[in-house]
Amino acid sequence: MTLVIVLAVLAAVILAVRAAVLRWQADRQRKLDDAAADARRWIERLGGQVLTLTGTDTASQQALADAAERYNAAASQVEQAESAEQARLATETALEGLYYIRAARVAMDMDPGPALPDEAERERAGKVTEHRQVDVDGQAYAASPEPGQDTPHYYPGGEVAGRPVPQGWYSEPWWKPALIGGAWGLGAAVLFGAMFAGMPGVADASTWQDGYDAGQHDVGFDDDGAIF
């Protein structure tokens, strides 16, 4: 009798655990499906713009090329997503692409289109509010709130490798090495300070430098900038 009771209790526990696992799996799948559906909605919107717009100058062509990159990346991300968090990354990529679409439309003197959801990272990064031209280590850099012949590269604002990059138009995509490599070079803090010192709407250089120092430590640099 005791054995029968033990087996019955054990069977009940196994059934309860199995039911809990099935509920967890169903909930996880539902969240993934919802997040993926939301991502696809933004991806379709981005794709429609990428396919129908044609750049008329260097700035709009570059912005559309960046939008197309985000479209391809977001489509790949949502197809490979195995969790709601991964699907939400596809949404973020598609939204970034739509910011490039808005920039391209502005560069072509078109209506930018419907407003996009705000993101805390973009708000914290700030935006370029005045034209600046600086020289850092013999290299000329420019930043502007508007597209121009000398500022054809747009960035929608946000964090790159843990550091803020303000929304605006630039002469060079100086953030791309960090975007690709995941870490900033030694001259980045100097460039940020020279480009944005005293500019309203942008975090001050000391704040960026604090983050830069922390990032250098995280990726394994010593005080002289050598990897250890």
C-alpha positions in Angstrom: 0.0 0.0 0.0 2.8 2.4 0.9 4.5 1.7 -2.5 1.2 2.4 -4.3 0.9 5.7 -2.5 4.4 6.7 -3.3 4.0 5.9 -6.9 0.7 7.8 -7.1 2.4 10.9 -5.5 5.3 10.6 -7.8 3.0 10.3 -10.9 1.1 13.4 -9.7 4.3 15.4 -9.3 5.5 14.3 -12.8 2.2 15.3 -14.3 2.2 18.7 -12.5 5.8 19.4 -13.6 4.9 18.4 -17.2 1.8 20.7 -17.2 3.9 23.6 -15.8 6.5 23.1 -18.5 3.9 23.0 -21.2 2.3 26.2 -19.9 5.7 27.8 -19.8 6.5 26.7 -23.4 3.1 27.9 -24.6 3.5 31.3 -22.9 7.0 31.6 -24.3 5.8 30.8 -27.8 2.9 33.2 -27.5 5.3 36.0 -26.5 7.6 35.1 -29.4 4.8 35.1 -31.9 3.5 38.5 -30.6 7.0 40.1 -30.7 7.7 38.6 -34.1 4.4 39.9 -35.5 5.2 43.4 -34.2 8.7 43.2 -35.8 7.3 42.1 -39.1 4.9 45.0 -39.1 7.8 47.5 -38.8 10.0 45.5 -41.3 7.2 45.5 -43.9 6.8 49.3 -43.5 10.6 49.7 -43.8 10.7 47.4 -46.9 8.0 49.4 -48.6 10.0 52.6 -48.3 13.3 51.0 -49.3 11.7 49.6 -52.5 9.9 52.8 -53.5 12.4 55.6 -52.7 15.3 56.6 -54.9 17.9 59.0 -53.6 18.5 62.2 -55.5 21.7 63.3 -53.9 24.6 61.8 -51.9 23.0 62.3 -48.5 19.7 60.7 -49.4 21.4 57.8 -51.3 23.6 57.1 -48.3 20.7 57.2 -45.9 18.7 54.8 -48.1 21.7 52.5 -48.3 21.8 52.4 -44.5 18.1 51.8 -44.4 18.4 48.9 -46.8 21.1 47.4 -44.6 18.8 47.6 -41.6 16.0 46.1 -43.6 18.0 43.0 -44.5 19.4 42.7 -41.0 16.0 43.0 -39.4 14.4 40.4 -41.8 17.2 38.0 -40.9 16.9 38.6 -37.2 13.1 38.0 -37.0 13.5 34.8 -39.0 16.1 33.4 -36.7 14.5 34.7 -33.5 13.9 32.0 -30.9 12.7 34.3 -28.1 10.7 37.4 -27.7 13.8 39.3 -26.8 15.5 38.3 -30.0 12.4 39.3 -32.0 12.4 42.7 -30.3 15.9 43.2 -31.5 14.5 42.9 -35.0 12.0 45.6 -34.2 14.8 47.9 -33.0 16.8 47.3 -36.2 13.7 48.0 -38.4 12.9 51.2 -36.4 16.5 52.4 -36.9 16.1 51.7 -40.6 12.9 53.9 -40.6 14.9 56.7 -39.0 17.2 56.5 -42.0 14.2 56.6 -44.2 13.0 59.8 -42.5 16.5 61.3 -43.0 16.5 60.4 -46.7 13.1 62.0 -47.2 14.2 65.1 -45.4 17.4 65.3 -47.6 15.1 65.1 -50.7 12.8 67.9 -49.3 10.0 65.4 -48.8 7.6 65.1 -45.8 9.5 62.8 -43.4 6.4 60.7 -42.7 4.7 59.6 -39.5 6.5 60.0 -36.3 8.4 57.0 -34.9 8.4 55.7 -31.3 10.9 57.4 -29.0 13.7 55.5 -27.5 15.5 56.3 -24.3 18.9 55.7 -25.8 18.3 58.2 -28.6 17.0 60.8 -26.1 20.1 60.4 -23.9 22.4 60.7 -26.9 20.9 64.0 -27.9 21.2 65.6 -31.3 23.4 67.9 -33.2 22.0 71.5 -32.9 24.5 73.6 -34.9 27.1 73.2 -37.6 30.6 72.3 -36.4 33.8 71.8 -38.3 36.9 70.6 -36.4 40.3 69.2 -37.1 41.5 66.2 -35.1 45.0 64.8 -35.8 45.0 66.3 -39.2 41.6 64.9 -40.2 38.7 67.3 -40.8 35.3 66.4 -39.4 32.0 68.2 -39.7 28.6 67.8 -38.0 25.3 69.5 -38.8 21.6 69.2 -37.9 20.9 69.3 -41.7 22.2 67.2 -44.6 24.7 68.9 -46.9 27.5 68.4 -49.4 30.0 68.2 -46.5 27.7 66.2 -44.2 26.2 63.3 -46.2 26.3 60.6 -43.4 23.3 60.4 -41.0 23.1 58.7 -37.7 19.7 58.5 -35.9 21.2 58.8 -32.4 21.8 56.2 -29.7 24.5 54.2 -28.1 27.3 52.6 -30.0 29.5 50.3 -28.0 28.1 51.8 -24.8 28.8 55.5 -25.8 26.3 58.1 -27.0 26.4 59.2 -30.6 24.1 62.2 -31.2 21.5 62.3 -33.9 22.7 64.3 -36.9 24.5 64.5 -40.2 28.3 64.0 -40.4 31.1 64.3 -42.9 32.4 60.8 -41.9 30.7 57.9 -40.2 33.1 58.1 -37.3 31.1 55.7 -35.1 31.2 52.8 -37.6 34.5 51.2 -36.4 33.0 51.0 -32.9 29.7 49.7 -34.3 31.5 46.9 -36.1 34.2 46.1 -33.6 32.3 46.8 -30.4 35.0 49.1 -28.9 36.1 52.7 -29.4 39.6 53.7 -30.6 41.8 56.0 -28.6 41.0 59.1 -30.6 37.3 58.8 -30.2 37.0 60.8 -26.9 39.2 63.6 -28.3 37.0 63.8 -31.4 33.8 63.8 -29.4 35.1 66.6 -27.2 36.3 68.7 -30.1 33.1 68.2 -32.1 30.5 68.7 -29.4 32.0 70.8 -26.6 29.5 73.3 -25.4 26.8 72.3 -28.0 23.3 72.4 -26.6 21.4 69.1 -26.6 24.5 66.9 -26.4 26.0 65.3 -23.4 29.3 66.9 -22.3 32.6 65.4 -23.2 33.4 64.4 -19.6 30.3 62.2 -19.5 31.3 60.5 -22.8 34.9 60.2 -21.5 33.7 58.4 -18.3 31.8 55.9 -20.4 34.8 55.6 -22.8 37.1 54.8 -19.9 34.8 52.2 -18.5 34.4 50.7 -22.0 38.1 50.5 -22.5 38.4 48.6 -19.2 35.6 46.3 -20.1 37.1 45.2 -23.4 40.6 44.8 -21.9 42.8 47.9 -22.5 45.5 49.1 -20.1 46.1 52.8 -19.3 48.3 53.2 -22.4 45.6 51.8 -24.7 47.3 48.4 -25.2 45.2 45.3 -25.1 45.9 43.0 -22.2 
